[in-house]
Amino acid sequence: MNSPMRFLLRFVFVACLGLLAPGCSAPLTGQPRWVTHPNLDFPSNRYFVGVASGGTCDDAVDLAITRLSQQIEVEVSSMESHRRLVNDVSGISASNSLIYDSQVTLVSNTTLLGVEIDETLPLPSGECVARAVLDIDRSLGLYDEAIARRGASIESSLTQADRADRIWGEFLAVAAALRSAIDHDKLALTRRVIAGRAHRRLPALTLRTGPIAARYEALRERVSISVVPVGDCPPELIDVAQAALLEHDLPVERDHPGSLQLRIGLGMETKQTFDPRWWSARWRLGVTLYDAEHQESIASNAPRGSTAYGLSEAAAEVQARQSAAEQLTRAIDTALNNPGTTSFW
């Protein structure tokens, strides 16, 4: 090959390298600019932004949302003032599970409204980076709608409580109002923190938890409930029932019958199957909420019978009791939350 031709080929080769180098630089460095400058294209007075990397893009997205939410934690003073409000009005201790399992802890307990995943990018290293963005104006609109819905739910529950002809119905309705009020207040405090980033002036929003918690606690003092076995109900079902009542934050009487009784019965019929090695146990569970003061049933729930099997009669009975225990919590939830009804499922 003559000299001019060799020169031309060398020139073309070097030129191609020059053209390819910029295109190869991004994978080598591995990170776009928004990783080190999260608010690129998203001014901090209008957006919250979280950027994170993870072993997978799903992990990166979760971490990015966490990073974003950490910027919206309610200040300690706000959380303490909310706690004092609840304590001062209702006298509820910090151990009360219904109130404080849902206290205002935004990072773990509050869903941020309006978060969007702007970008995800797999890196040559095998990791992935993600950017989560919250548009403050859009988010505030979503919080307004959510707060309005909680407010309507509170009013509906309180109206139902005022119209209840039994203390149990009033108690259930006030408990529902209290759950909505806790959500309402968490949303209201989160909304104020988000608005503060953008220096928005918001009208004052009254926290609802305090007075409703006071009414709930007063009713709780008048309600006592006990678990009463019917027939040969096994002890493990009584333990499951008492645990279910405690999950509902109800005052459980263990040593003597309460003004309300949760009556638990289990019927069982065992027999040998066509295969002599196996036994079957046909069981049916019954749950009744009984008002001892007025001597009437408030609600009852009887799940459809099921059949359990075992290699002996005793083994079949054990399987039947375990199956009934698994159904019991759901049956209790139905009986507690649906006064005046009889249901079978």
N, C-alpha and C positions, 0 to 999 in steps of 0.2 A: 504494500500500500504506500502510495507516495506521501510525501511530507505534508502538503496542504490538506489531504484527506484526513491524515491522522490528527492534525490540529483541529479540523472541523469537528471530528468525532469527540475529541477531548473537550472542546468548548461546549458541545451539546450535553455531554455527560455532567460536567460541572454545573451547567445552568439548571439541569433537571434536579441535581442535588439541592441547589439553592431554592428551587420551587417546592421541593418536598419537605424541606426542613421545618418550615413553619407549621405544616400540617401534622408533622410527627411530634412537635413539641408539646401539644396538649396531652396526648396519652402519657408522655414521659413525666410531665409535672403532675398529671393526674387530677388536678382540682380546678374547677372553674372559679372565677373571681368572687362569686357570691358566697363561697364557703368562708373566705376570710373577711368579706364585707357583706354580712347578712342583709343589711338594709339597702343594698344596691337595688335601685328601682322602687323601693318601698320606704318612703320617708317615715322616720320614727314617730312623728306627731300624728300620723294617720294609720299606722300599722304596727302590730306586734309581729315579730319574726323570730322563728327558732330554726337553727341549723344544727344538724348532727350527722354523724356517720355510724354505720353499723355493719355487722357481718352480712346482713341481707338488706334489701331495700325496705322490707317490712319492719325490720328492727330500726333502720334509720328513720323511717317515718314516725314510729312510736317515740323514739328519743327526741326527734325534732319537736313533736307536739309537747313532750314533757319540758323541753327547754323553753318553749314559748309560754307554757302555763306557769313556769317558775317566775316569770316576770309579772304575773298577775296575782300573786299571793296577796291575800288581805293582810294589811299591816297588823302587827301584834296588838296595837292599841285598839284597832277596830274589832278584832276578834275578842279581846278582853272585855270591851264595852258591851258586846253582844252577850257574852257569857254572864256579865254582871246583871244585865237587863233581865235575863231569864231567871237568875237566882233571886234577885231582889223582888220580882213580882210573884214568883211561884214558890220559892223556897225549895226548889228541886236541887238535889245534891249532884255533884259532878259524876256520881256513879250511875245516874239514871240512864239506862241504855237507850231508851227511845229518843231522848234529847241528844245525848253526847256521842252516840255512835254516828250521828249525822251533823256534828258541829261544823262550823265554818272552817274547813281545811281544804282550800281550793285545789291544791296540787293533786291530792288523791281522791277527793270526793265530788268535785264540781266539774261537770261537763262544760267545756268552753263552747259557746255557740258561735258558729260562723268560721271555724278554722278550716282552711283549705290547704292542700298540699300543692305548692307551686311548682316544684321540680324534684325529680329524683334522678340520680346519675350513678350508674355502676362505674367503679374506678378500676384501672388496670391491676391494682393491688388485690382485687377480689372483693373489696368492701364496696359500700354504697353510701352516697351522701344524699340528704333530703333537706328541703326547706319548707317549713310550715308557715303560713301567713294568715293573720287575722285582720281583716279590714274593720277598723273601729266603728265607722258609721254604720256599716251593714250589721255588725255584731250588736250594736246598741238597739237597733230596730228589732232584732231577734229576741233580745232580752226583754224589751218592752212587751212583746207578744207573749213570751213565756210567763212573765210576771202577772200579766192580765189574766192568763188562764189559771194560774195558781190562785189568784184572788177570787175568781169566780168559783173555783172549787171549794175554797174556804167558806164563802158565803153559802153555797149550797149545802155543805155539811153542817154548818151552824144552824141553818133553817131546819134541817132534818132533826138536829138535836133538840131544838126548841119544840118541835111538834111530837117528839117521842112520848109514848104513854107508859114506858117502862124505863127504869134507870139503865138497863142494859143497852137498849137502843140508843139512849142519849150518850152513853159511854162510848159506844162504837162510833157514833157520828162525830163526837168531839175528838176521838183519837184520829179519825181520818182528817179532820180539820187541822189537827196539830201536825200531822205529817206534811200536809200541803203548806202549812205556815213555815215549817223549817225550810222546805224547798224555796218558798217565796223569799225568805230572808237571805238565804245563801245567794240566790240570783240577784237580789237587790244590792247586796254588798259587792258582789263581783262586778255588776254593772257600773257601780260608782268608781271602782278602781280602774276599769277600762276607760271610762269617760275622763278620769283624771289625767291619763296619759296625753289626751288630746286637748286638755284644758276646757272640756265641755262643762257648761253650767247646767246641772240637772235639778229639777224640783225635788224637794225632800220627799222621801218615801218612807212611810211608817213601817217599822218592823212589826210583824204580826205574832211572833212566837210567844211573847211574854204573857199577855192576858189569856190566850187560849191554853197555854201550859198550866196556868193557875186553875182554870176550870177543869182541865183534865185531871190534875192532881186532886182536886176536891172530890171529883167523882170516884177516883181510884180509891179514896179512903172509904167510900161507902160500898164498894164492890168487893166481894170475896168469892173465890171460886175453888172448888175442890174436885178431884177426880174420884169417882165412885165406881168400883168394879161391879159388873152385873154377872151373876152366875159364877162360872169357873174362869173368869177372865184372868189370863196369866199375868204375873207381876211385871214382866218386861213391858207389856203394853201400857201399864199404869205409869211406868217410868218414862216411856215415850210421850204419853199424853201430858204429863207434868212438864217435861222439857218443852213441848210445843206451846203450852200456856205461858211459860216464862219467856219464850221467844216473842210472844205477843205483849210482853211487859205487863202481864196480869198478876195481881196478888194471889198467890196460890196458897190455900189452906191445906196443910199436910196432916194435921193431927185431928181435925174434926170437920164435919161438913160445913161448907160455906153457904152463903145465901143463894149462890148458883152452884149447880152440880153438873159436871161433865160425866155422864154415865157411859161407860165403855163396856160393851159386851162382845163376846166372840163365841159363835156357835160352830161346832166341828163334828163331822161324821167321818169315821175312818172305815175302810174295808180293804180286803185283799183284791188285787186286780186279777185279770185272766192269767197273767204271768205270776206264778206263786212267789217269785223272788221280790215282787214289788207290792207296796201298799199305797193307797191313795187317801188323801185327807181333804174332804170338801169343807170349806170354811166360809163363814159370812160374818162380817164385822158390822157392829151397830154403834153409832155415836149419837147421843141425845144431850142437848143442853136444857137443863131442867131448872125452873125457877121454884126453889123450895118455899119461898115466902108466899107466893101466890098459888103454889101447887099446880103448875102447868108447864108443859113443854114449850120452850122458846123455839127450838129448831132441832131437827134430827137429820141424820145423814147415814145412809146404809149403802156402802159400796156393793156392787154385785159380787156374789160368791165366786170363789176361784178354787181350783184344785191343785194340791201339791202332792209330790210323790217322794217315796223313800224306800230303802231296802228293808225296812221294818216298820211296824206300826208307830213306834216311838219316833223314828226318823221322819216319817211322813208328817207327824204332828209338829215336830220341830220346824220343818220346812213351811208348814202352814202358818205357824206363829210368826216366823220371819217375814213371810209375805204380807201378813196382816199388819205387822209393824210398819212396813214400808208404805202401806196405804193409809195408815192411821193419821199421819200429819196432815195429809191433804183433806181427809174427811173432817178433821177438827177445824181446819181453816174454813171449810164450807159452812160448817155448823155455826161457828163464831160470827162469821160475816154476813150471814143471811137469816136474821131473826124472822120468825113467823113462817118458815118454810120447811117442807119435808122434801128431801131430794134423794134420789137413788141413781147411782151411776156405776 
